[in-house]
Amino acid sequence: MEHYDIVVIGSGPAGEGAAMMAAKNQLRVAVVERFHEVGGGCTHWGTIPSKALRHAVKTLSDVRANPLLRDVAAQIHLGFPQLLATADKVIEGQVQMRQRFYDRNRVPVLVGQATFVDAHTLQVTPRADAPYQITADHFVIATGSRPYHPPGVDFSHPRVCDSDSILQYRESPFAVTIYGAGVIGCEYASIFLNMGAKVNLVNTQERLLSFLDEEVAEALSYHLRDQGCIIRHNEQFESLETRERDVLLSLKSGRRIKSDLLLWANGRTGNTDGLNLESLGIQINQRGQIKVNEHYQTAVPHIYAAGDVTGPPALASAAYQQGSYVGHYIIDPTTAPLTQDLTPSGIYTIPEISSVGRSEQQLQQAGVPYEIGHIHFKSLARAQMTGQRVGMLKLLFHTQTLEVLGVHCFGDNASEIVHIGQTVMASKDINSLRYFISTTFNYPTMAEAYRIAAYNGLNRLT
């Protein structure tokens, strides 16, 4: 029976982060992966394929909107399946790269279902071969999550999809209903709108993306509506009727919505089934998530959990950092708890949204004196050249110290632009609005938005 210092269950971002950190510090590590390739849901069913699809749709939309390419665009006829196919090469490249990480660091990837026999023994059950057991001093559960399937929704019907199965949909829908207006729901609303589909976005909350700065969330809401999206707030699921040519969604308000396709995007469930955690005294909540402490330890101290299986923030970037932290903490238990206050959120709507730090609402609730620096992208020369005029950059800063407290961006490449603000906020030496004024930015660029927004903010001070 093979024994390891650490066994990691799952090869998504959290699992990879833990395995690489441990392996590079000369620990004996193995990874157990249920799928036949590494990468986890992030690579195969989530982030990578959906963002590759988004990029393909945006590229097509930009070509059609460009007056120089009008004649060319008229000859382009691409359906949903063809746009989906662009993700295949990206997934293949990601899998090959990540497999090399394990090979170069001498980390074996054991393919099969993992089940705990006891607190130090794991049974691995391959699809075809006989089960076998391995032991370890430490375990890291990084099994990720999957779309939540409520009772009353027939996901076996070809016109009913979740965020995983939508990536195997083989038609080009004319009308789409998306139930759930969280990050995934808003991203797919943008994708289908830019494909020319009619979209109904059903939101169970009072407004879109309530965790975002309200002004940015309202800008997204306006932009979606401007593209023809119908947004239904404060609605709850009643029933679903599936038919040969369409589906009929009934809501508790009495509203009924007919469409070619229903995309269910309301919640996710942790992948903890089959692990036999209950026998170890590790409790799982109703969404399949594992409770951990500040060091990502479960109720059994030498068994850790990281990434989506522990719940929010459910970001691939945060999951990798959590896994890496666990690997470091196992090596050095004096390691301080991980702080992710400056973890940026990236929402890949068209255009993108990205934020780091606190929102106006959070600063108001905390009684922090703050002011706003603001710039609309339509004023930037680079945005005018590229035609990507929709969006804005919003800086929140302390009125007395000028410390940057939050950066909120809505527009093309927002998830890249936000990192400039993140870097400034993370530095104790330069975290001041004046940094953006004293720094020389290339011209014309989108980055110079920071300088203009900073001046705008200073002009507001009395």
N, C-alpha and C positions, 0 to 999 in steps of 0.2 A: 504493500500500500504506500503510495507516494505521499510524502509530507512536505508542506510548503510553509514559509513564513506567513504569506498572505495569499488568500484565494479571493479573487474578485469575481462576482457574479454579474455578468453583463458587460458588453464592450462598447456601450455608447459613450458620450462625453465624460460622464462621471466615472465610469469604469476605467476608461483609458487614462484619465487624469490620475487615478489612484495607482494603477498598474505601472505607469511610466515613472511616477515619483518614487515608488518603492524599488523598482528595478534599477533605476539610476543610482540608488543608494545601496546597491549590492545585496538586496534581500531576494530570497527565492520566491518568485511570484508565478501564479497560474491564473488564467482567466477562463471562466466557464461561460459559454455563449450558446443560447438555445437555437439561434438561427445559424444557417450554414456559412454565413459570412460575417465579418466583424463590422462594427459601425453602429449597431443598435437602431432603434426607431428613428433617431435623428438623421442618419444617413439613408435609410431605406424607405421610410414611410412618412417622414415628417419634414424637418427643416430643409434638407438638401433638395429633394424632389419638388417640394412646393415652391421654394424660392427659385429653382431653375425654371419651373413653369411660369412663375411670375415674371421672370426676366424675359422669357420668350414672348409672353403676351405684351409686356411693355414695349419691347423692341418693335413688334408688329404694329402696336398702337402709335408709336412715335413715327414710324415710316408712313403710316396713313395720314398722320397729321402734318407731315412735312410737305410744304407746297412744291419743293424741288423734286420730290419723289412721287408726285400725285399719279403720274402715268404708270410708274412701276407698281405702286401700291394697288392700283385697280386690277392688276393681273395676279395678285397674291390671294390665294384662297386656301387658308389653313384652318382646319377644324381642331377641336379640343384634343383628339387622340394624337394628331401630328405635333401639336404644341407640347403635349406630355412627353413625347418621345425624345425631346431635346434633353430631358433629365437623365436619360440612360447612361450617356457617356460620362456625365458628371458623377453619378453614383459609382460607376465602374472605377473612375480615377480615384475617388475618395476611398473606396474599399482597398484598392491596391496600395495606396499610400499608407493607410492605417495598418494594414497587415504587415507592411515593412517595419513599422514602428515596433511591433511585437517580435518580429523575427530578429531585428538588429539588437534588441535588448534581451534576447533569449527568454522570452515569456511565452510558454506554450498556451495555445488557445484550444481548450477542450470543448468540443461541440456536443451539446446535449442538455437535457433538462436537469437543473440542480434541485436537490431535495435534502434538507438537513436530516441526518440520522440522529445526531446529538450535537451538542454545542461546539464540538471540534471535528466532527465528521460530516462529510458531504457525499451524497450519492449522485453520480452523473449518469443519466440515462440517454444514450445516443438513440437516434431514430431507428437504426437497424441492428446495432450490436448490443451485446449484453451489458447491463448496468455494472458499474464499478465504483469503488469508494476512494476518496482522498481525504487527508486530514490537514489541518492548518492551525497555526497559533492565532491568526486573526482572519476575519472575513469582512468583505465589503460588499454590501448588497447595492447594486447599481442597475436594477432591472428596468428602470424607466416606467412609462405609463402608456396607456392606450385609450382610445375614445370611449367615453361612458355610453353604455347601451341601456336605456330605460325600458321597462316593460311597456308593451303596447306599441312598439315601433318595430316593424318587420324589416330588419336589415338584410334579409336574404332576397328581398325584392330588388330587381335591377335598377329601379328608379329611386331607391332609398340608399343614401351613402353616408358614411362618416368621413372624417378627415384622412383616414387611411385608404379606404376603398374608393374614394373619389379619384385617386391616382390610377385606378384601373378602369375608370369609366370610359366607354368606347363610343360615345355619341357627342354631338355638339348641341347642347340644350338651347331652346329658344327662351324658356322662362325657368328661373331657378328660385326656389325658396330656401333660405338659410335660417335654421332655427338656432339661435345663440349668436349674440353680437359681441362676443369677446374678441380676443386677438385673432384667433383662427377664422371666426365668422367674418370679421371686417376684412381680413386679407383676401378671403375667397370672394367676398362681395366685389372688391376691387378687380380681381382677376376676371370674373364673369362679366362685369360691366364693360371692361376694356375689350372683351371679346364681342361685345354687342348684344349680350343677353339682357333680358328683363330680369331684375333682381328684387325680390322681397326679402328684407332683412328683419327678422323677428327678434326683438330684444326683450329679455325678461326683466331688465332693469329700467330705471327712469331715464338714463342717458347712456350714450355710448362710452365704453371704456372709462368707468368712473374713477379708476386709479390714476388716470392721466390728469395733467393740468387742464382745467376746464376750458380755457381758451383754445388749446390745441385740439381737444376732443370735439369742440363745437366746429372748429375749422374742418376737421375730417367729416363730420356729419353734414356740413354744408356742401362739401365737395362731392360726397357720395350722392346726395340728393340732386346736385347740379348735373350729375351724369345720368340721372333717371332712376336711382335707387329709391324704392319705397321702404321707409324705416317705420316699423311698428314697435313703439315702446310699451313697457308694462303689460306684456302679453304672456300667457301661460298655456302650455300644451294641454289639449283636451283629448284629441284622438287623431288617428291618421288612417285614411282609406287609400289603399293602393289599387290602381286599376292598370289595364294593359297599356294605355297611352299616356297616362298622367297619374298624379297623386293629389289627394285633397287633404290639406291640413286644417283641422278644426281647433280653434282656440277657445279658452274659457270665456272670453268676452263675447262669443257668438260669431266672431269673424271666421270666414272660411276662405282658404287660399288655394287655388288650383295652379299647378305648375308641372313642367316636364320632369323635374328633378327636385328631390328634397335632400339637402345637405344638413345633417344633424351635427352641430358644432357646439354642444352645450355640456361641457365638463369632460374630465378625464378620470381614469381609474388606474391606480398603481398596480404594477405587475408583480403581485406578491402571491398569487395563487400557485399552488404546487410546491412552495418552498418549505411547508410544514413549520412555519414560524411559531404557531400557537403552542406547539409542544415544547418550545424553548422558553415560553413565557413572554414572547414578544407580541404585543397587541397590535392589531391592524384596525384602522377605522373603517367606516362604511364605504369609503372611496378607495380602499385597498392601500392606504398610505401608512407609512411607519413613523411613529413618533421618535425623535432623536433629541439629544441634548446639544449644548453649544459646541461640543466636539464631534457631533454626528454619531455618537454612540447610542445604540438601542438599549433596551432594558438589560441586555447581556453585554457587559462592557467591552468584550473583545470582538463583538459583532457590530459593525458600523453600517450605516446606510447613507447614501448621497444621491443627489439629483432629483429627478421628477418623482421618484418613488417616495420621497419625503414631503411632497407637496410644493407650494409656491417657493420661489418665483417661477419655477418651471421654464427656465431659459437654458439653452445648451451652453452658453458662455458661463453662467453661474454654476451649472452642474459640473463642468470641467474643473472649475476652481474649488468646488466642494470636495470632489474626488481627490484632487491634488493635495488639498489640506489634510484629508484623512490619512493619505500616505505619509505625509510629513509628521502628523501627530503620532502615528504608530512608531515612527523612528525616534521622535523626540516628544515625549508627553508633556514637556514644559512649554510647548508651542502655544502661544496665546490664541484665543478663539478667533475664527475668521470673521472679519467685518466686510460686509458687501454693500455698505452705504452708497458707494460710488459705482455700483454695477449699473451700466446703462441698459435701458430697455429698448429693444428694436422691434418695431411693428412694420411688417413689409406690405403695407397697403401701397396703392399707386396714387400719389407719391408716398414716400416713407414717413414714419414718425419715430423719433428717438429722443429719449430724455435721460438725464442723470441729475441726481440731487433731489431737492424738495420742490413741491409745487406751490403755487400761490395759496391754495387752500390750506396746505400744511403749515405754511409760515404764518398765516392769519390765525390759525388755531393755537399755534405756539406763542403768539404775541411777539414775533420777531419783526423789528422795523426793517422794511425792505422797500426796494424800488425796482422798476422794470426798465430794461434796455431792449429795444424792439427794432426789427428791420424786416420789411417784406421783400421776398426774393425778386419780385418784379422790378425793384429799383436797382438790382445788381447788373452790371454789364455782362458778366458771364451767363447769368440766367437769361438775359435778353438774347444773347448769341445762340444759346442752346435751345431756346424755346421752352425751357422748364421754369416758367415764371410763377407757378403756384407754390405758395409756402412762405414760411417765415422762420426767423430765429428770435428766440426770446430768452433774455438773460435776467435772472433774479439775483439781486445783490443787497448786502446790508447797507443801510443808508449812512451809517457812521464809519464802519471799517472798510467799506467797499468790497468785502469778501464775497466771492461768487458763491451763491447758495443753490442755484439750480440753473440748468440749461435745457431748454425745450425747443425742439426743431421739428418742423413739418415741411417736407419738400423733397425734391430729388436728392438722393445721396445723404439724407439726414443721418442715417446710421453711421456714416463715415464722418460727417461734419461734427457730430456731437463729441467725438474723441478729443478734439482740441480743447473744448471746455472741460472735459473730464480730467485731462492732464493738468490743467491750471488748478482745478479744484483740489486735486490730490497733492499738490505741492504747497507746503506751508510757507515757502519763501516767496512764491509768486502769485499766491491766490488773492488777486485783487483785480478789480475791473480795469485799473490803470494799465495792467499788463497788456491788454488787447490794444490799447492806444499807443503804447511805447514800442510795440513789436511791428516789424515790417512784414506785411503779407504780400505774396505775389499778386500781381494785378494783370489781367482780370481773373479772379477766382471766386468761388463760393465762400472760401475761408475769410475773405475780407469782411463778410457779414459781421464777424465778431467786432471789428474796429468800429463799424458804423453803429452797431447796436450799443456798444459801450459809450460812444459819444451821446447817443440818444438817451441813455440812462443818466449820464452825468448832467445833461441839460434839464432833467426833471428835478434835480436836487435844489433845494432852496438855500 
